[in-house]
């Protein structure tokens, strides 16, 4: 006798399609706030990360 398949629905594969997000920028510390705001206002980013790379240079990246 053949086994009956379960009636549980299968989970759909989640595709993370990245919208047209701005490219990461290296900026001086004084420009981090303005760059983050630009990414949000004009780049469509909903999450932005900023990390210090070296003394005075920060990498600002749009995450989502």
Beta strands, then each sheet from edge to edge (+ up, - down):
strand 1: 25-28
strand 2: 48-54
strand 3: 57-62
sheet 1: 1+ 3- 2+
end
